[in-house]
């Protein structure tokens, strides 16, 4: 009689959820797996990645790309994100997302929101983002497989991955103004967020995006994710949350 096989999947906890969301929010690129339109054979492509306010991955693709034809024929796809560091690449966290690719109508409010957030992460894409053969897709979560390193495997559900946002359009309106204000008038605070609270290296940091759960800070190809202590219910709560983070950073750096 065979011995009962012990499951390698750990129970999902808040630490796993935060790791998963952090990998998605901080991804610059990922490996998109689709079924080739003509052959049905698996096709993997490298794609640049950003996220919508609710954490849904977004990609910008050309009709000339094989993976665009694939997801238009069959929206089922997977996205692997998680950049390896030094040493064994299998020792570093990564997550495989099982998704459905949903095309975004050009000129719609959703398109304008995604365009702004994508360019905040990939500013060089402004050279081609408005070309007629380029389109945005939201890769809407179904489930995910998280590998946090050796011996740390988790299966996550849609609700473990997606940030609850009551009104995406309302948040988008506040986000644009808040990001511009912080980068124009409070670059010192943004620098402290990255270098003190995230312990990042000294660089020309700017605020790229924000959402109810935190901030995305960028400097060239470097990305840091800074979480709020608690998710925000309303974008009007942004200002006191940003002020509190700045005060925390100044106290930690001894510059208060």
Buried (B, 14 or more C-beta within 10 A) or exposed (E): EEEEEEEEEBEBEEEBBBBBBBBBBBBBEBBBBBBBBEEEEEBEBEBBBBBBBBBBBBBBBEEEBEBBBBBBEBBBBBBBBBBEEEEEEEEBBBBBBBBBBBBBEEEEEBBBBBBBBBBBBBEEBEEEBEEEEBBBBBBBBBBBBBBBEEEBBBBBEEEBBBBEBEEBEBBBEBBBEBBEBBBEEBBEBBBBBBBBBBEBEEBEBBBBBBBBBBBBBBBEEBBBBBBBEEBBEEBEBBEEBBEEBBEBBBEEEEEE
